[in-house]
Amino acid sequence: MRKNIFKTIGVALVAVLLVAYISVQAVNALTAYKTEMAVMHSAYDSIECNGFIIRNESVLSGGENGILRYVLKDGERVSKNGVVAEIYSTEEAVYAKEEYDELTERINRMEESERQAKGGSINLETINTQSRSSLLDMLSAFDNGDMDSVYDISEEYLDLINRRQILTGDLDGYGTLISELKSQRDAAAAKMQTSSSSIRSANSGYFIKSIDGYENSISVEELANITPDMLNSVTATDMGDAIGKVVGDYDWYIATEIDNTAAMSLAVGQTYSIDFNVSTAEKVPATVKYMNRFDNTTVVVFSCSYMNSTLAHLRSCQIEVILKEYNGLIVNTDAVRIADDVKGVYVDNGYMIKFKPIEVIYTGDGYMLCKVSEDKSGLVLYDEVIIGGRNLYDGKIVA
């Protein structure tokens, strides 16, 4: 009898606890708030338009028949009368030359690494810092599809890892490996042939492999008087046996036609950031060189001196002229509240709700950028900002 009583009480207690647990979970579900983490974000006041890139370009002819081997990479500097490419009679000769140069570069890099590591001119902390930076650069280049940079950075990263092993004693040096590479280089040298001829640049500047036919469409000398008709009527022409071109000046130009109202935000001599909306091209500074105003539109010409492989291939593209940049914590507009005539947001810190005032520096479509609070009394990085919700007040305990 007593056992049955205890059994009945036990079952009842379990049932009560189960109901209590379900109730607590239900309350938590009903009182849980949707949150978004406050993270840094950038926004811009900008002008979107179509840009046409104009350079002082000298087209290089292919010369005689044979197998072409480029000596320079896209965007690389070339001096006047400098060699741009070499011509060989067979593909085997080109491969042998490529292998020889690659092995020579690797041997030189290893010898320099060994010298620095054993000479004590670089410490382990510096190596670790450089390795992390190199790895991040390599991942970024891979993410952007820049495989040439991935290869170059991977060689640098491997070199840093090897230096670290020498410093820590895990590797005595490159002696054996260098000897093996020198033997491979000797074998490549035996297959090499002297190039039958070379192609040289008549001017100094940046070398670019690609030819698009617009090299002579608008000259740099015409930019001061460029019109909308000139900009809108450019056509490509056949460049025949061209193998590349050399951009002869440090400066190159971006011409664009925008309406007169937007053009009032720009001024000759002022520098702005240009976003080319290409994943592998960073924003670059460009200065307004000319502004030619017409009835409804203005042709604006920007001057730029920054160059890389991606920019070297651009011709016509959509650009964004950044007038002003804003950086702050991004907050959903649905999170913004007014408490005691103060604009702010409610933040969930895990056990209590806190009201934090905000200083809005930019308003976008469905979001705001807010200044980071220096004294921590306002919004700070990684705060969990409550979106929507009812019955919110400062100091409310979170279930």
ROZA-511078 format. One record per residue (C-alpha): residue in three letters; chain; y, z, x. Coordinates in nm, 2 decimals. Each point is the difference from the previous one (the first is absolute). Layout:
REM residues N
  aa ch      Y      Z      X
 Ala  A      Y      Z      X
...
END
This chain:
REM residues 399
  aa ch      Y      Z      X
 Met  A   0.00   0.00   0.00
 Arg  A   0.24   0.10   0.28
 Lys  A  -0.08  -0.32   0.19
 Asn  A   0.09  -0.21  -0.31
 Ile  A   0.33   0.19  -0.04
 Phe  A   0.09  -0.06   0.37
 Lys  A  -0.11  -0.36  -0.03
 Thr  A   0.22  -0.05  -0.31
 Ile  A   0.30   0.16   0.18
 Gly  A  -0.06  -0.22   0.30
 Val  A   0.00  -0.32  -0.20
 Ala  A   0.31   0.11  -0.18
 Leu  A   0.18   0.08   0.33
 Val  A  -0.10  -0.34   0.14
 Ala  A   0.13  -0.17  -0.31
 Val  A   0.33   0.19   0.02
 Leu  A   0.05  -0.09   0.37
 Leu  A  -0.09  -0.37  -0.08
 Val  A   0.26  -0.01  -0.28
 Ala  A   0.26   0.17   0.23
 Tyr  A  -0.07  -0.25   0.28
 Ile  A   0.03  -0.30  -0.24
 Ser  A   0.32   0.15  -0.14
 Val  A   0.15   0.04   0.35
 Gln  A  -0.09  -0.35   0.09
 Ala  A   0.15  -0.13  -0.32
 Val  A   0.32   0.19   0.06
 Asn  A   0.02  -0.14   0.36
 Ala  A  -0.06  -0.35  -0.13
 Leu  A   0.27   0.03  -0.26
 Thr  A   0.25   0.16   0.24
 Ala  A  -0.07  -0.22   0.30
 Tyr  A   0.29  -0.22   0.10
 Lys  A   0.01  -0.35   0.14
 Thr  A   0.16   0.01   0.33
 Glu  A   0.12  -0.25   0.27
 Met  A   0.05   0.09   0.36
 Ala  A   0.35  -0.04   0.14
 Val  A  -0.03  -0.24   0.29
 Met  A   0.26  -0.20   0.20
 His  A   0.09  -0.34  -0.13
 Ser  A   0.26  -0.27   0.08
 Ala  A   0.21  -0.20  -0.23
 Tyr  A   0.27  -0.26   0.06
 Asp  A   0.32  -0.15  -0.14
 Ser  A  -0.08  -0.37   0.08
 Ile  A   0.05  -0.36  -0.07
 Glu  A  -0.31  -0.22  -0.05
 Cys  A   0.03  -0.37   0.09
 Asn  A  -0.17  -0.29   0.17
 Gly  A   0.06  -0.03   0.37
 Phe  A  -0.03  -0.31   0.22
 Ile  A  -0.04   0.07   0.37
 Ile  A   0.19  -0.22   0.25
 Arg  A  -0.05   0.01   0.37
 Asn  A   0.12  -0.20   0.30
 Glu  A  -0.34  -0.16   0.05
 Ser  A  -0.12  -0.25   0.26
 Val  A  -0.32  -0.17  -0.09
 Leu  A  -0.26  -0.05   0.29
 Ser  A  -0.20  -0.32   0.02
 Gly  A  -0.37   0.00   0.06
 Gly  A   0.01  -0.23   0.30
 Glu  A  -0.32  -0.15   0.13
 Asn  A  -0.35   0.02  -0.16
 Gly  A  -0.23   0.29   0.09
 Ile  A  -0.09   0.36  -0.10
 Leu  A   0.31   0.21  -0.06
 Arg  A   0.01   0.36   0.12
 Tyr  A   0.30   0.21  -0.10
 Val  A   0.13   0.23   0.27
 Leu  A   0.24   0.19  -0.24
 Lys  A  -0.05   0.19  -0.32
 Asp  A   0.22  -0.05  -0.31
 Gly  A   0.34   0.17   0.04
 Glu  A  -0.04   0.04   0.37
 Arg  A   0.29  -0.07   0.23
 Val  A   0.00  -0.31   0.22
 Ser  A   0.25  -0.08   0.28
 Lys  A   0.16  -0.34   0.06
 Asn  A  -0.26  -0.24   0.14
 Gly  A  -0.27   0.26  -0.06
 Val  A  -0.36  -0.10  -0.08
 Val  A  -0.08   0.01  -0.37
 Ala  A  -0.35  -0.16   0.01
 Glu  A  -0.24  -0.17   0.24
 Ile  A  -0.22  -0.30  -0.06
 Tyr  A  -0.36  -0.02   0.12
 Ser  A  -0.25  -0.28   0.00
 Thr  A  -0.29   0.21  -0.16
 Glu  A  -0.05   0.29  -0.23
 Glu  A  -0.22   0.17   0.26
 Ala  A   0.29   0.01   0.24
 Val  A   0.22   0.16  -0.26
 Tyr  A  -0.26   0.27  -0.08
 Ala  A  -0.04   0.07   0.38
 Lys  A   0.37   0.04   0.04
 Glu  A   0.02   0.23  -0.30
 Glu  A  -0.29   0.21   0.12
 Tyr  A   0.15   0.02   0.35
 Asp  A   0.34   0.12  -0.12
 Glu  A  -0.15   0.25  -0.24
 Leu  A  -0.22   0.15   0.27
 Thr  A   0.29   0.02   0.24
 Glu  A   0.21   0.18  -0.25
 Arg  A  -0.28   0.25  -0.08
 Ile  A  -0.06   0.06   0.37
 Asn  A   0.37   0.06   0.07
 Arg  A   0.02   0.24  -0.29
 Met  A  -0.30   0.20   0.11
 Glu  A   0.12   0.02   0.36
 Glu  A   0.34   0.13  -0.12
 Ser  A  -0.16   0.25  -0.24
 Glu  A  -0.22   0.13   0.28
 Arg  A   0.30   0.03   0.23
 Gln  A   0.20   0.20  -0.25
 Ala  A  -0.28   0.22  -0.11
 Lys  A  -0.11   0.10   0.35
 Gly  A   0.36   0.01   0.13
 Gly  A   0.10   0.27  -0.25
 Ser  A   0.29  -0.20  -0.13
 Ile  A  -0.11   0.06  -0.36
 Asn  A  -0.14   0.31  -0.17
 Leu  A  -0.27   0.05  -0.27
 Glu  A   0.26   0.09  -0.27
 Thr  A   0.19  -0.32   0.06
 Ile  A  -0.32  -0.20  -0.02
 Asn  A  -0.11   0.17  -0.33
 Thr  A   0.34  -0.07  -0.15
 Gln  A   0.00  -0.36   0.11
 Ser  A  -0.36  -0.05  -0.13
 Arg  A   0.09   0.13  -0.35
 Ser  A   0.31  -0.22  -0.01
 Ser  A  -0.20  -0.30   0.12
 Leu  A  -0.28   0.06  -0.26
 Leu  A   0.26   0.02  -0.29
 Asp  A   0.17  -0.32   0.12
 Met  A  -0.34  -0.18   0.01
 Leu  A  -0.09   0.12  -0.35
 Ser  A   0.34  -0.11  -0.13
 Ala  A  -0.03  -0.35   0.16
 Phe  A  -0.35  -0.03  -0.15
 Asp  A   0.13   0.10  -0.34
 Asn  A   0.27  -0.27   0.03
 Gly  A  -0.25  -0.27   0.11
 Asp  A   0.16  -0.04   0.34
 Met  A  -0.33  -0.05   0.19
 Asp  A   0.18  -0.11   0.33
 Ser  A   0.17   0.33   0.02
 Val  A  -0.32   0.18  -0.10
 Tyr  A  -0.17  -0.15   0.31
 Asp  A   0.28   0.08   0.23
 Ile  A   0.04   0.36  -0.12
 Ser  A  -0.38   0.06   0.01
 Glu  A   0.00  -0.10   0.37
 Glu  A   0.28   0.25   0.06
 Tyr  A  -0.18   0.27  -0.21
 Leu  A  -0.33  -0.05   0.20
 Asp  A   0.20   0.02   0.32
 Leu  A   0.15   0.34  -0.10
 Ile  A  -0.34   0.14  -0.10
 Asn  A  -0.14  -0.10   0.34
 Arg  A   0.30   0.17   0.17
 Arg  A  -0.08   0.31  -0.19
 Gln  A  -0.36   0.00   0.12
 Ile  A   0.12  -0.03   0.36
 Leu  A   0.24   0.29  -0.05
 Thr  A  -0.27   0.22  -0.16
 Gly  A  -0.26  -0.09   0.26
 Asp  A  -0.23  -0.18  -0.24
 Leu  A   0.06  -0.32   0.20
 Asp  A   0.04  -0.03   0.37
 Gly  A   0.19  -0.33  -0.01
 Tyr  A  -0.04  -0.37  -0.07
 Gly  A  -0.15  -0.10   0.33
 Thr  A  -0.33  -0.14  -0.13
 Leu  A   0.15  -0.15  -0.31
 Ile  A   0.28  -0.17   0.20
 Ser  A  -0.25  -0.15   0.24
 Glu  A  -0.20  -0.14  -0.29
 Leu  A   0.32  -0.15  -0.15
 Lys  A   0.10  -0.15   0.33
 Ser  A  -0.34  -0.17   0.03
 Gln  A   0.05  -0.14  -0.35
 Arg  A   0.35  -0.12   0.09
 Asp  A  -0.14  -0.18   0.31
 Ala  A  -0.25  -0.18  -0.22
 Ala  A   0.28  -0.11  -0.23
 Ala  A   0.21  -0.11   0.29
 Ala  A  -0.29  -0.23   0.11
 Lys  A   0.02  -0.18  -0.33
 Met  A   0.38  -0.03   0.00
 Gln  A   0.18  -0.33   0.04
 Thr  A   0.37  -0.06   0.08
 Ser  A   0.19  -0.10  -0.31
 Ser  A   0.08  -0.37  -0.01
 Ser  A   0.36   0.08  -0.12
 Ser  A   0.22   0.26  -0.16
 Ile  A   0.26   0.00  -0.28
 Arg  A   0.32   0.18   0.09
 Ser  A   0.30   0.11  -0.20
 Ala  A   0.33  -0.16   0.07
 Asn  A   0.18   0.31  -0.12
 Ser  A  -0.05   0.38   0.01
 Gly  A  -0.08   0.18  -0.32
 Tyr  A  -0.28   0.10  -0.23
 Phe  A  -0.32  -0.21  -0.02
 Ile  A  -0.15  -0.08  -0.35
 Lys  A  -0.32  -0.20  -0.04
 Ser  A   0.04  -0.10  -0.36
 Ile  A   0.19  -0.31  -0.11
 Asp  A   0.11  -0.03  -0.37
 Gly  A   0.22  -0.31   0.01
 Tyr  A   0.32   0.19  -0.09
 Glu  A   0.11   0.04   0.37
 Asn  A   0.28  -0.25  -0.03
 Ser  A   0.09   0.04  -0.37
 Ile  A   0.31   0.21   0.05
 Ser  A   0.15   0.06   0.35
 Val  A   0.16   0.32   0.12
 Glu  A   0.33  -0.19   0.05
 Glu  A   0.01  -0.07  -0.38
 Leu  A  -0.02   0.36  -0.11
 Ala  A   0.37   0.07  -0.01
 Asn  A   0.04  -0.27  -0.27
 Ile  A  -0.34   0.02  -0.17
 Thr  A   0.00  -0.08  -0.38
 Pro  A  -0.24   0.07  -0.29
 Asp  A  -0.10  -0.37   0.00
 Met  A  -0.09   0.01   0.37
 Leu  A  -0.21   0.30  -0.05
 Asn  A  -0.18  -0.13  -0.32
 Ser  A  -0.07  -0.35   0.13
 Val  A  -0.18   0.08   0.33
 Thr  A  -0.32  -0.21   0.05
 Ala  A  -0.27   0.01   0.26
 Thr  A  -0.05  -0.29   0.25
 Asp  A  -0.30  -0.11   0.20
 Met  A   0.01   0.14   0.35
 Gly  A  -0.27  -0.22   0.14
 Asp  A  -0.19   0.14   0.30
 Ala  A   0.21   0.32   0.03
 Ile  A  -0.19   0.30   0.13
 Gly  A   0.26   0.26  -0.05
 Lys  A   0.36   0.08   0.03
 Val  A   0.24   0.23   0.19
 Val  A   0.28   0.19  -0.18
 Gly  A   0.28  -0.03   0.25
 Asp  A   0.23   0.29  -0.10
 Tyr  A  -0.05   0.37  -0.03
 Asp  A   0.16  -0.03  -0.35
 Trp  A  -0.17  -0.17  -0.30
 Tyr  A   0.14  -0.03  -0.35
 Ile  A  -0.09   0.06  -0.36
 Ala  A   0.19  -0.20  -0.26
 Thr  A   0.00   0.09  -0.37
 Glu  A   0.18  -0.09  -0.32
 Ile  A   0.10   0.29  -0.22
 Asp  A   0.24   0.04  -0.30
 Asn  A   0.36   0.09   0.07
 Thr  A  -0.03   0.34  -0.16
 Ala  A  -0.28   0.11   0.22
 Ala  A   0.18  -0.15   0.31
 Met  A   0.29   0.24  -0.06
 Ser  A  -0.23   0.28   0.14
 Leu  A  -0.02  -0.18   0.34
 Ala  A   0.25  -0.05   0.27
 Val  A   0.02  -0.21   0.31
 Gly  A  -0.08   0.20   0.31
 Gln  A  -0.19   0.27  -0.18
 Thr  A  -0.37   0.06   0.08
 Tyr  A  -0.27   0.05  -0.26
 Ser  A  -0.38   0.04   0.00
 Ile  A  -0.20  -0.30  -0.11
 Asp  A  -0.34   0.04  -0.16
 Phe  A  -0.20  -0.32   0.01
 Asn  A  -0.27   0.13  -0.25
 Val  A  -0.28  -0.08   0.25
 Ser  A  -0.25   0.28   0.08
 Thr  A   0.00  -0.08   0.37
 Ala  A   0.38  -0.03   0.04
 Glu  A   0.22   0.31   0.02
 Lys  A   0.35   0.03  -0.12
 Val  A   0.25  -0.14   0.26
 Pro  A   0.37   0.04   0.04
 Ala  A   0.21  -0.31  -0.07
 Thr  A   0.38  -0.05   0.02
 Val  A   0.20  -0.22  -0.25
 Lys  A   0.12  -0.29   0.21
 Tyr  A   0.15  -0.23  -0.26
 Met  A   0.08   0.02  -0.38
 Asn  A   0.08  -0.33  -0.16
 Arg  A   0.12   0.05  -0.36
 Phe  A  -0.03  -0.27  -0.27
 Asp  A   0.06  -0.01  -0.37
 Asn  A  -0.29   0.23  -0.11
 Thr  A  -0.19   0.08   0.31
 Thr  A   0.05   0.10   0.36
 Val  A  -0.21  -0.13   0.30
 Val  A  -0.04   0.30   0.23
 Val  A  -0.13  -0.05   0.36
 Phe  A  -0.15   0.30   0.18
 Ser  A  -0.04   0.02   0.37
 Cys  A  -0.30   0.18   0.15
 Ser  A  -0.13   0.05   0.36
 Tyr  A  -0.33   0.18  -0.07
 Met  A  -0.32  -0.20   0.04
 Asn  A  -0.37   0.05  -0.04
 Ser  A  -0.31  -0.22  -0.07
 Thr  A   0.04   0.03  -0.38
 Leu  A   0.37  -0.08  -0.01
 Ala  A  -0.06  -0.29   0.23
 His  A  -0.20  -0.18  -0.27
 Leu  A   0.22   0.06  -0.30
 Arg  A   0.22  -0.27  -0.14
 Ser  A   0.07   0.03  -0.37
 Cys  A  -0.07   0.33  -0.17
 Gln  A   0.12   0.26  -0.25
 Ile  A   0.22   0.26   0.17
 Glu  A   0.15   0.33  -0.09
 Val  A   0.34   0.08   0.14
 Ile  A   0.02   0.38   0.01
 Leu  A   0.35   0.13  -0.06
 Lys  A  -0.09   0.37   0.00
 Glu  A  -0.32   0.20   0.05
 Tyr  A  -0.08   0.33  -0.17
 Asn  A  -0.28   0.24   0.12
 Gly  A  -0.10   0.30  -0.21
 Leu  A  -0.28   0.17  -0.20
 Ile  A  -0.12  -0.22  -0.29
 Val  A   0.00   0.17  -0.34
 Asn  A  -0.11  -0.14  -0.33
 Thr  A   0.29  -0.01  -0.25
 Asp  A  -0.22   0.17  -0.26
 Ala  A  -0.01   0.31   0.23
 Val  A   0.38   0.06   0.00
 Arg  A   0.12   0.29  -0.21
 Ile  A   0.33   0.18  -0.06
 Ala  A  -0.01   0.38   0.02
 Asp  A   0.32   0.20  -0.03
 Asp  A   0.20  -0.32   0.05
 Val  A  -0.18  -0.07   0.33
 Lys  A  -0.21  -0.32   0.05
 Gly  A  -0.34   0.07   0.15
 Val  A  -0.37  -0.01  -0.03
 Tyr  A  -0.28   0.25  -0.06
 Val  A  -0.25   0.04   0.28
 Asp  A  -0.35   0.13  -0.02
 Asn  A  -0.09   0.21   0.31
 Gly  A  -0.35   0.08  -0.12
 Tyr  A   0.06   0.33  -0.18
 Met  A   0.36  -0.01  -0.12
 Ile  A   0.25  -0.26  -0.13
 Lys  A   0.33  -0.01   0.18
 Phe  A   0.32  -0.19  -0.09
 Lys  A   0.16  -0.18   0.30
 Pro  A   0.34  -0.17  -0.01
 Ile  A   0.02  -0.36   0.13
 Glu  A   0.27  -0.21   0.16
 Val  A  -0.05  -0.36  -0.12
 Ile  A   0.10  -0.26   0.26
 Tyr  A  -0.14  -0.31  -0.17
 Thr  A  -0.12  -0.09  -0.34
 Gly  A  -0.26  -0.28  -0.05
 Asp  A  -0.22  -0.13  -0.27
 Gly  A  -0.19   0.30  -0.13
 Tyr  A   0.06   0.21   0.31
 Met  A   0.27   0.18   0.21
 Leu  A   0.04   0.08   0.37
 Cys  A   0.10   0.35   0.07
 Lys  A   0.14   0.17   0.31
 Val  A  -0.24   0.23   0.19
 Ser  A   0.11   0.36  -0.04
 Glu  A   0.09   0.14   0.34
 Asp  A  -0.02   0.37  -0.10
 Lys  A  -0.32  -0.05  -0.20
 Ser  A   0.17   0.12  -0.33
 Gly  A  -0.02  -0.35  -0.14
 Leu  A  -0.25  -0.28   0.01
 Val  A  -0.20  -0.04   0.33
 Leu  A  -0.27  -0.23   0.13
 Tyr  A  -0.34   0.02  -0.18
 Asp  A   0.12   0.21  -0.29
 Glu  A  -0.22  -0.06  -0.31
 Val  A   0.26  -0.11  -0.25
 Ile  A  -0.10   0.05  -0.37
 Ile  A   0.03  -0.32  -0.21
 Gly  A   0.06   0.07  -0.37
 Gly  A  -0.15   0.31  -0.15
 Arg  A   0.13   0.26  -0.25
 Asn  A   0.11   0.36   0.02
 Leu  A   0.10  -0.02   0.36
 Tyr  A   0.22   0.27   0.15
 Asp  A   0.06   0.15   0.34
 Gly  A  -0.25   0.26   0.09
 Lys  A  -0.26  -0.10  -0.25
 Ile  A  -0.35   0.10   0.11
 Val  A  -0.25  -0.29   0.02
 Ala  A  -0.33   0.07  -0.17
END
